[in-house]
C-alpha cells in the first residue's frame, strides 16, 4: 500500500490536450472547437477551463484544465453552477466529463487556497463549491458523470451526488485529505458513511485509492464501462430520444469488471477494526490484529494529521444521521476553520505540494494532544451572516 504522501495528486502532473466533443453551429468561427457529434447544435465557450455545450434538449459540461489534471478553481465552479442551473430548466439530461483520458477532476486548487489564507475569496470557493454539490444532489434531470481517470476531492463532489456515475478501467478514486491536514469534504460526510459496513470510514481516514472496477464494487459508481466504449456511450446519450431511456442505455454499456473487489479479502477486517468508538480504538484494534494489512494501515494512519483523523471520524459519525444539505453546512464550518492558521491544512500543503519534503509537522502532533475543546472549535457554528445558505 503506497505512502499517502505519494498518493496525493491534487493539481499535480501534466497531460496531453485532446480533441473535445463540441460541434460548432453553422457559420461558426474557425477558432471554435469542432467534433463530428451530430446532435450538438451549438456550443458556448464559457471559459477555456470549462466548456459548456448544449443541443436542443441535452446539456454537457467538460472540465478543461488538463495541465492541472482538471483541478477546479472558483471561476470554474461558478461557470459549472451557472450552466447546471440553466440546463436544469431547459434540458432533458446533463453529462459532465473531463478533458482527455487521465483525469475527470483531481480536486480543488488547494495550494491557491492556502496561499490566499482565510480571505473572502477562499471562503467563497468552499461556499460556492458546496452549493454546487447540493444542486447536483437534488438535480431535477438525469445527471451523468463520466468519471474516467483521476477523481478526487472536488471531482468527487462533482460526480458522487449525481444520479449516475460511470467508472472506467482508468478511474482512480480517492479522498486523501487527511494527508494534507484537511478532511473529506464536498459531501464526504454524507456519502462515505452510507457505503457498505465501515468501508467509507476506512476510505476517509486512510485516503485509500480505488481503481477501475473497485469504484463500482464499492458502490461509488453506479455503472462500469470500458474506456474504449466511452465515446460511443456519450454519442448514445446525446442521441437518446427520451430521458426515461437513460437507465436502459447505461445498462447496455455497463459491463461487470473483470477483476473482483480488491478489498474483498479484508472487508471483514475493515468492518471489525473500524467499528471502534474512537480513532484511538481503531488504532488499538489494528495493533491487536497484527496482520500485514493491519500493520500497513496503522502506518498510514500514524503519518497523517491527528487532528484530521479526529475531525473525519466525527464528521462521518454525525453525517450518517444528516441530509446532504446538513452535511454540507457542517462541512462549510469545518472548511472555514481549516483556513485558519490553527489548523493543519497550511502545513500539510506546504509539506506535500510546496516544499515537498513530505515531513509535515502536525500541531498537535499526536492524537492524545488533540483536545475536545480544539475539536469542537472546528465544528462550532459560524455567525449567522457567514453560515452556508442552501435552498
Secondary structure, 3 states (H helix, E strand, C coil): CCCHHHHCCCCCCCCCCCCCCCCCCCCCCCCCCCCCCCCCCEEEEEECCEEEEECCCEEEEEECCHHHCCCECHHHHHHHHHHHHHHHHHCCEEEEEECCCCEEECCECHHHHHHHCCCHHHHHHHHHHHHHHHHHHCCCCEEEEEECCEEECHHHHCCCCCCEEEECCCCEEECCHHHHCCCCCCCHHHHHHHCCCCHHHHHHHHCCCEECHHHHHCCCCCEECCHHHHHHHHHHHHCCCCHHHHHHHHHHHCCCCCCCCCCHHHHHHHHHHCCCCCHHHHHHHHHHHCCHHHHHHHHHHCCCCHHHHHHHHHHHHHHCCCCHHHHHHHHHHHHHHHCCCCCCHHHHHHHHHHCCCCCCCCCCCCHHHCCHHHHHHHHCCCCHHHCCCCC
